[in-house]
Amino acid sequence: MGKRMTFSRADLPEGFVFGTATSAYQIEGHRFGGAGPTHWDSFAATPGNVVRAEDGATACDHYHRWEEDLDLVRDANFDAYRFSTSWARVMPDGRTVNPEGLDFYDRLVDGMLERGIKPALTLYHWELPSDLSDRGGWTNADMPGWFGDFAEVVARRIGDRVWSVAPINEMWCVAWLSHFLGEHAPGLRDVRAAARAVHHVLASHGRAVEALRGAGVANVGAVCNFEDSRPADASAGAAEAAARYHAIYNLLFLQPLTGGGYPDLVLEGIGAHLPRGWEGDMKAIAAPLDWFGVNYYTRRNIAPNDGPWPHLHDVPGRLERTAMGWEIWPQGLKATLELVAGHVDVPIYVTENGMAAPDEVHRGEVRDPARIDFLNRHVDCARAAMDAGVDLRGYFVWSLLDNYEWALGYEKRFGLVHVDFESLERTPKTSWHAMRDALRRTP
């Protein structure tokens, strides 16, 4: 494994956007700046949910160190920075505006522009205000209205200066992982709650798009997560299970967002539990977009079982794995980009791609050749997708900083920059230096 990227800026079309990404709760420090409590705070405080019951109270203290962090984005020669607003910082109870929170994002966006960085905004990256969670959160039919109000508040303040906006990051995680599998806040395992969360997340996206357009915001898109799912063996049962998993993970949000409606293989499990009159929301959910974002990390090998719907489970594969235990399968990025290109007629961006590794500082350095290799292989596959006709316009590395990795606490490190969670010192890794060199602009 080398110490440099095997691509350079010159290898991509002119105007191709290279960026890096973070999210609010994972880096900011939620105890600062008047932010309100979130369902992640209470989820983390419940035994068994999060490694060492860690939360985002301090995180990377980006709230106070944002200038240093934006310098890291600029100095690595990235074009864009994908960040998120915390709903509970902007509106601590989900409804009432906190001026201090809006001021923070105002400064942050101005700081990006001063450094020549395109601000790529995500409105919501998983921290729901506790007051709204108390009312049922994403299972509540009032969520689209509340979320639309939040979108309008943010748009009125910084919408004139951001380069792009996506309403909700990884809707599958917000709805399915959190309400059916129970692995993220609010930690439910209930098919009816999941069905309602799925629909209200999508309806909230549609309402936010309407609010953003109404506020004059341009370049509005959507960001979904994908896995390359495949049968665990050659049996017909495995093929059927893999198709069902593909529908749940990859098509459940992609199809409604692009006018195709809910997949039949998902409706067989959740159709009876969707909110009454759900069909009337589908047109707004499929509001026209300016771009579509793909978050991709791994593949999944699927086998059938005799349990309740969806009658499947995943089987460990034999490929090399990241520190998350995820198989490294760059070819799946090409397949995913081609899948999405078959559904959308707008530019596509890889909005997240990266890996966790057990990075440590040694003599002032953090060497992460495995990450450099990971990024090289995935960029190669992204370029192959472009050669095959995919209209790919950009690629964002997850993530800028080691940060709070949700239910895994501070144990998994995805960053291009190492963070000592005691001193909060930042140390750029060899991958950061390699990206800086690859993205250097020639005179």
C-alpha positions as CSV (number, residue, x, y, z in Angstrom):
1,M,0.0,0.0,0.0
2,G,1.4,3.3,-1.0
3,K,1.5,6.7,0.5
4,R,-0.1,8.7,-2.3
5,M,-3.2,8.8,-4.3
6,T,-3.1,7.2,-7.7
7,F,-5.3,9.9,-9.2
8,S,-5.0,13.7,-9.4
9,R,-7.3,16.5,-10.0
10,A,-6.3,16.5,-13.7
11,D,-7.7,12.9,-14.1
12,L,-11.2,14.1,-13.6
13,P,-13.3,16.5,-15.8
14,E,-12.9,20.2,-15.2
15,G,-15.4,21.3,-12.5
16,F,-15.5,17.9,-10.8
17,V,-16.0,18.7,-7.1
18,F,-13.9,17.0,-4.4
19,G,-15.1,17.4,-0.9
20,T,-15.1,16.1,2.6
21,A,-17.9,15.7,5.1
22,T,-19.0,15.7,8.7
23,S,-22.2,16.1,10.7
24,A,-23.2,18.4,13.5
25,Y,-23.8,16.1,16.4
26,Q,-20.8,14.0,15.6
27,I,-18.3,16.9,15.8
28,E,-19.7,20.2,17.3
29,G,-20.1,19.6,21.0
30,H,-23.8,19.6,21.8
31,R,-23.5,21.1,25.3
32,F,-22.4,24.4,23.8
33,G,-24.3,27.3,22.3
34,G,-27.8,26.7,23.7
35,A,-28.5,23.5,21.9
36,G,-31.5,21.5,23.3
37,P,-31.6,17.8,24.3
38,T,-32.0,15.2,21.6
39,H,-33.2,11.7,21.3
40,W,-29.5,10.7,20.8
41,D,-28.7,12.0,24.3
42,S,-31.3,9.8,26.0
43,F,-30.6,6.9,23.7
44,A,-26.9,7.0,24.7
45,A,-27.8,7.4,28.4
46,T,-29.7,4.0,28.3
47,P,-27.5,1.0,29.1
48,G,-26.5,-1.2,26.2
49,N,-27.2,1.3,23.4
50,V,-23.9,3.0,22.9
51,V,-20.3,2.0,23.5
52,R,-19.4,3.2,27.0
53,A,-22.7,5.3,27.0
54,E,-20.8,8.0,25.1
55,D,-22.6,10.9,23.6
56,G,-21.9,14.1,21.6
57,A,-21.7,16.5,24.4
58,T,-18.2,17.6,23.6
59,A,-17.3,15.5,20.5
60,C,-14.5,17.4,18.6
61,D,-15.6,20.8,20.0
62,H,-16.0,22.0,16.5
63,Y,-18.3,24.7,17.9
64,H,-15.2,26.5,19.2
65,R,-12.6,25.1,16.8
66,W,-14.4,25.5,13.5
67,E,-11.9,28.0,12.1
68,E,-9.0,25.5,12.6
69,D,-11.2,22.7,11.0
70,L,-12.1,24.8,8.0
71,D,-8.4,25.6,7.5
72,L,-7.9,21.8,7.3
73,V,-10.5,21.6,4.6
74,R,-8.9,24.4,2.6
75,D,-5.3,23.3,3.1
76,A,-6.2,19.8,1.8
77,N,-7.4,21.6,-1.4
78,F,-10.9,20.4,-1.2
79,D,-13.5,22.3,-3.2
80,A,-16.5,21.7,-0.9
81,Y,-17.4,20.9,2.7
82,R,-20.5,18.9,3.4
83,F,-21.8,19.8,6.9
84,S,-25.1,19.7,8.7
85,T,-27.2,21.9,10.9
86,S,-28.4,20.5,14.2
87,W,-32.2,20.9,14.5
88,A,-31.8,21.0,18.3
89,R,-29.2,23.8,18.0
90,V,-31.3,25.9,15.7
91,M,-34.6,25.1,17.5
92,P,-33.9,23.5,20.9
93,D,-37.5,22.3,21.3
94,G,-38.0,21.7,17.6
95,R,-40.2,24.8,17.3
96,T,-38.6,27.9,18.9
97,V,-35.6,29.5,17.3
98,N,-32.3,29.8,19.2
99,P,-30.5,32.9,17.7
100,E,-27.2,31.7,19.0
101,G,-27.5,28.5,17.0
102,L,-28.3,30.4,13.8
103,D,-25.4,32.7,14.4
104,F,-23.0,29.8,14.6
105,Y,-24.0,28.5,11.2
106,D,-23.9,32.0,9.8
107,R,-20.3,32.3,10.9
108,L,-19.5,28.8,9.7
109,V,-20.9,29.4,6.1
110,D,-19.1,32.8,5.9
111,G,-15.9,31.0,7.1
112,M,-16.2,28.5,4.2
113,L,-16.7,31.3,1.7
114,E,-13.8,33.3,3.0
115,R,-11.6,30.2,2.4
116,G,-13.0,29.5,-1.1
117,I,-14.9,26.4,0.1
118,K,-18.4,25.5,-1.3
119,P,-20.8,25.0,1.6
120,A,-22.8,21.8,1.0
121,L,-25.6,21.8,3.6
122,T,-27.5,18.9,5.0
123,L,-30.4,20.1,7.1
124,Y,-30.8,16.9,9.3
125,H,-28.2,14.3,10.2
126,W,-30.1,12.4,12.9
127,E,-30.3,14.5,16.1
128,L,-34.0,15.0,16.7
129,P,-35.0,17.5,19.4
130,S,-36.3,15.6,22.5
131,D,-39.6,17.5,22.6
132,L,-40.4,16.2,19.1
133,S,-39.3,12.7,20.0
134,D,-41.7,12.9,23.0
135,R,-44.5,13.5,20.5
136,G,-43.6,10.4,18.6
137,G,-40.9,11.8,16.4
138,W,-40.8,10.4,12.9
139,T,-43.9,8.3,13.6
140,N,-46.0,11.5,14.0
141,A,-47.9,12.8,11.0
142,D,-47.1,16.4,12.0
143,M,-43.4,15.9,11.3
144,P,-43.5,17.1,7.7
145,G,-44.9,20.4,8.9
146,W,-42.4,20.8,11.8
147,F,-39.5,19.9,9.5
148,G,-40.7,22.3,6.8
149,D,-40.6,25.1,9.3
150,F,-37.1,24.1,10.3
151,A,-36.0,24.1,6.7
152,E,-37.5,27.6,6.2
153,V,-35.8,29.0,9.2
154,V,-32.4,27.7,8.1
155,A,-33.0,28.7,4.5
156,R,-33.9,32.3,5.4
157,R,-30.6,32.7,7.3
158,I,-28.0,30.9,5.2
159,G,-29.8,29.7,2.1
160,D,-28.5,32.6,0.0
161,R,-24.9,31.5,0.5
162,V,-24.8,27.7,0.5
163,W,-23.8,25.8,-2.7
164,S,-26.2,22.9,-2.2
165,V,-28.8,21.6,0.2
166,A,-30.1,18.1,1.0
167,P,-32.9,17.9,3.5
168,I,-32.2,14.6,5.3
169,N,-29.1,12.4,5.4
170,E,-29.6,8.7,4.8
171,M,-33.3,8.3,5.2
172,W,-33.0,4.5,5.6
173,C,-31.0,5.1,8.8
174,V,-33.4,7.7,10.1
175,A,-36.4,5.4,9.5
176,W,-35.5,1.7,9.2
177,L,-32.3,1.3,11.2
178,S,-33.8,3.3,14.0
179,H,-37.4,2.1,14.1
180,F,-37.3,-1.5,12.7
181,L,-33.8,-2.7,13.6
182,G,-33.5,-0.5,16.7
183,E,-29.8,0.2,16.4
184,H,-30.1,4.0,16.3
185,A,-32.2,6.4,18.3
186,P,-35.0,6.1,19.2
187,G,-34.1,2.4,19.3
188,L,-37.5,0.9,18.3
189,R,-38.1,-2.5,16.8
190,D,-41.6,-2.2,15.5
191,V,-42.8,-2.7,11.9
192,R,-45.7,-0.3,12.3
193,A,-43.5,2.5,13.7
194,A,-41.0,1.8,10.9
195,A,-43.6,2.0,8.2
196,R,-44.8,5.4,9.5
197,A,-41.3,6.7,10.0
198,V,-40.4,5.7,6.4
199,H,-43.4,7.7,5.1
200,H,-43.1,10.7,7.3
201,V,-39.3,11.0,6.6
202,L,-40.1,11.0,2.9
203,A,-43.0,13.4,3.3
204,S,-40.7,15.7,5.4
205,H,-38.2,15.6,2.6
206,G,-40.9,16.7,0.1
207,R,-42.1,19.5,2.4
208,A,-38.5,20.7,3.0
209,V,-37.9,20.8,-0.8
210,E,-41.0,23.0,-1.1
211,A,-39.9,25.3,1.7
212,L,-36.3,25.6,0.3
213,R,-37.6,26.4,-3.2
214,G,-40.0,28.9,-1.6
215,A,-37.1,30.6,0.1
216,G,-35.2,30.9,-3.2
217,V,-32.7,28.2,-2.5
218,A,-31.1,26.7,-5.6
219,N,-29.3,23.3,-6.1
220,V,-31.5,21.1,-3.9
221,G,-30.9,17.4,-3.8
222,A,-31.4,14.2,-1.8
223,V,-28.8,11.9,-0.2
224,C,-29.4,8.1,0.3
225,N,-27.2,5.3,1.5
226,F,-26.7,2.2,-0.5
227,E,-25.2,-1.3,-0.1
228,D,-24.3,-3.7,-2.9
229,S,-26.5,-6.6,-1.9
230,R,-26.0,-10.1,-3.3
231,P,-27.2,-13.7,-2.6
232,A,-25.0,-15.6,-0.1
233,D,-25.2,-18.7,-2.3
234,A,-26.6,-19.9,-5.6
235,S,-30.0,-21.0,-4.2
236,A,-33.3,-19.6,-5.4
237,G,-34.1,-18.7,-1.8
238,A,-31.0,-16.6,-1.4
239,A,-31.8,-14.8,-4.7
240,E,-35.2,-14.0,-3.4
241,A,-33.9,-12.8,0.0
242,A,-31.3,-10.7,-1.7
243,A,-33.9,-9.1,-3.9
244,R,-36.0,-8.3,-0.9
245,Y,-33.0,-6.8,1.0
246,H,-32.1,-4.7,-2.1
247,A,-35.7,-3.4,-2.2
248,I,-35.6,-2.5,1.5
249,Y,-32.1,-0.9,1.6
250,N,-31.6,0.5,-1.9
251,L,-35.0,1.1,-3.4
252,L,-37.3,2.0,-0.5
253,F,-36.3,5.7,-0.7
254,L,-34.8,5.9,-4.2
255,Q,-38.0,4.9,-5.9
256,P,-40.4,7.2,-4.2
257,L,-38.0,10.2,-4.5
258,T,-37.9,9.6,-8.3
259,G,-41.6,9.0,-8.9
260,G,-41.6,5.2,-8.8
261,G,-43.5,4.7,-5.6
262,Y,-42.8,2.1,-2.9
263,P,-41.3,-1.2,-4.1
264,D,-43.8,-4.1,-4.1
265,L,-41.3,-6.3,-2.2
266,V,-41.4,-3.8,0.7
267,L,-45.1,-3.1,0.6
268,E,-45.7,-6.8,1.3
269,G,-44.3,-6.2,4.7
270,I,-45.2,-2.6,5.6
271,G,-48.2,-1.8,3.4
272,A,-50.7,-2.6,6.1
273,H,-48.9,-0.2,8.5
274,L,-48.5,2.9,6.3
275,P,-50.5,6.0,7.4
276,R,-54.0,6.3,6.0
277,G,-54.0,8.3,2.8
278,W,-50.3,7.9,2.2
279,E,-50.8,7.8,-1.5
280,G,-51.7,11.5,-1.6
281,D,-48.2,12.4,-0.5
282,M,-46.3,10.7,-3.3
283,K,-46.4,13.5,-5.8
284,A,-44.8,15.9,-3.2
285,I,-42.2,13.3,-2.2
286,A,-41.1,13.1,-5.8
287,A,-40.6,16.8,-6.2
288,P,-38.0,17.6,-8.9
289,L,-34.4,17.6,-7.6
290,D,-31.2,19.2,-9.0
291,W,-28.8,16.4,-8.0
292,F,-28.7,13.1,-6.2
293,G,-26.2,12.0,-3.5
294,V,-24.9,8.5,-3.0
295,N,-23.4,7.3,0.3
296,Y,-21.6,4.0,-0.2
297,Y,-19.4,1.9,2.1
298,T,-19.8,-1.9,1.7
299,R,-21.6,-4.9,0.3
300,R,-23.9,-7.4,2.1
301,N,-24.3,-11.2,1.5
302,I,-27.9,-12.2,2.1
303,A,-29.5,-15.5,2.9
304,P,-33.1,-16.5,3.6
305,N,-34.5,-17.7,7.0
306,D,-37.7,-18.8,8.5
307,G,-38.2,-15.8,10.8
308,P,-40.8,-13.0,10.3
309,W,-40.8,-10.8,7.3
310,P,-38.4,-9.9,5.7
311,H,-37.3,-13.6,6.2
312,L,-33.6,-12.9,5.7
313,H,-30.2,-12.3,7.4
314,D,-26.7,-11.4,6.3
315,V,-23.8,-13.8,6.1
316,P,-20.2,-12.8,6.7
317,G,-18.2,-12.7,3.5
318,R,-14.5,-13.4,2.9
319,L,-13.2,-10.1,1.8
320,E,-10.9,-7.7,3.6
321,R,-12.7,-5.7,6.2
322,T,-12.6,-2.2,7.7
323,A,-12.5,-1.6,11.5
324,M,-16.3,-1.5,11.3
325,G,-16.3,-5.1,10.1
326,W,-17.6,-4.0,6.7
327,E,-16.3,-5.8,3.6
328,I,-14.2,-3.7,1.2
329,W,-15.9,-3.9,-2.2
330,P,-15.1,-1.0,-4.4
331,Q,-16.9,-2.6,-7.4
332,G,-20.1,-2.0,-5.5
333,L,-19.7,1.7,-5.9
334,K,-19.7,1.4,-9.6
335,A,-22.8,-0.8,-9.5
336,T,-24.6,1.6,-7.2
337,L,-23.8,4.6,-9.3
338,E,-25.2,2.8,-12.3
339,L,-28.3,1.8,-10.3
340,V,-29.0,5.4,-9.3
341,A,-28.3,6.6,-12.8
342,G,-31.0,4.4,-14.1
343,H,-33.5,6.2,-11.8
344,V,-32.5,9.8,-12.0
345,D,-31.9,12.3,-14.8
346,V,-29.9,14.8,-12.7
347,P,-26.1,14.9,-11.8
348,I,-25.0,12.4,-9.2
349,Y,-22.5,13.0,-6.4
350,V,-20.7,10.4,-4.1
351,T,-21.6,12.3,-0.9
352,E,-20.0,9.8,1.5
353,N,-17.3,7.2,1.0
354,G,-14.5,6.2,3.4
355,M,-13.3,3.7,6.0
356,A,-12.7,3.2,9.7
357,A,-9.3,2.1,10.8
358,P,-7.5,1.7,14.1
359,D,-5.4,4.8,13.7
360,E,-2.9,5.9,16.3
361,V,-0.4,8.8,16.6
362,H,3.2,7.5,16.5
363,R,6.1,10.0,16.8
364,G,3.8,12.8,15.7
365,E,2.4,10.9,12.6
366,V,-0.7,8.9,11.8
367,R,0.0,6.5,9.0
368,D,-3.1,5.1,7.4
369,P,-2.0,3.4,4.1
370,A,-5.1,1.2,4.2
371,R,-7.3,4.3,3.9
372,I,-5.3,5.6,1.0
373,D,-5.7,2.3,-0.8
374,F,-9.4,2.3,0.0
375,L,-9.9,5.7,-1.5
376,N,-7.8,5.0,-4.5
377,R,-9.8,1.9,-5.3
378,H,-13.1,3.6,-4.9
379,V,-12.2,6.6,-6.9
380,D,-11.1,4.2,-9.7
381,C,-14.5,2.6,-9.6
382,A,-16.2,5.9,-9.6
383,R,-14.2,6.9,-12.7
384,A,-15.2,3.6,-14.3
385,A,-18.8,4.4,-13.7
386,M,-18.2,7.8,-15.4
387,D,-16.6,6.0,-18.4
388,A,-19.8,3.8,-18.5
389,G,-21.9,6.9,-18.9
390,V,-22.9,7.9,-15.3
391,D,-23.1,11.7,-14.9
392,L,-21.0,11.8,-11.8
393,R,-20.0,15.4,-10.8
394,G,-18.2,15.0,-7.4
395,Y,-16.8,12.8,-4.6
396,F,-16.8,13.5,-0.9
397,V,-14.7,11.6,1.6
398,W,-16.2,10.6,4.9
399,S,-14.9,12.1,7.1
400,L,-12.8,15.2,7.7
401,L,-12.3,14.3,11.4
402,D,-12.4,11.3,13.7
403,N,-15.7,11.9,15.5
404,Y,-18.6,10.5,17.5
405,E,-19.6,7.4,15.6
406,W,-23.1,7.1,16.9
407,A,-23.8,3.8,18.7
408,L,-20.1,3.0,18.4
409,G,-19.1,6.0,20.4
410,Y,-15.6,7.3,19.9
411,E,-14.1,3.9,19.1
412,K,-14.2,3.9,15.2
413,R,-12.0,6.4,13.4
414,F,-13.1,7.5,9.9
415,G,-11.2,10.8,9.7
416,L,-8.6,12.1,7.4
417,V,-7.5,14.0,10.5
418,H,-6.9,12.2,13.8
419,V,-8.5,13.7,16.9
420,D,-7.3,13.1,20.4
421,F,-10.5,13.0,22.3
422,E,-8.8,14.0,25.6
423,S,-6.8,17.0,24.3
424,L,-8.8,17.6,21.1
425,E,-5.6,18.0,19.2
426,R,-5.9,17.5,15.5
427,T,-3.2,15.5,13.6
428,P,-3.6,15.2,9.8
429,K,-3.1,11.6,8.7
430,T,-1.0,10.5,5.7
431,S,-4.4,10.2,3.8
432,W,-5.0,13.9,4.4
433,H,-1.5,14.7,3.0
434,A,-2.1,12.4,0.1
435,M,-5.4,14.0,-0.8
436,R,-3.8,17.4,-0.5
437,D,-1.2,16.5,-3.0
438,A,-3.6,14.8,-5.4
439,L,-6.0,17.8,-5.4
440,R,-3.3,20.4,-5.7
441,R,-4.2,22.9,-8.5
442,T,-1.7,23.4,-11.2
443,P,-1.0,27.1,-12.1
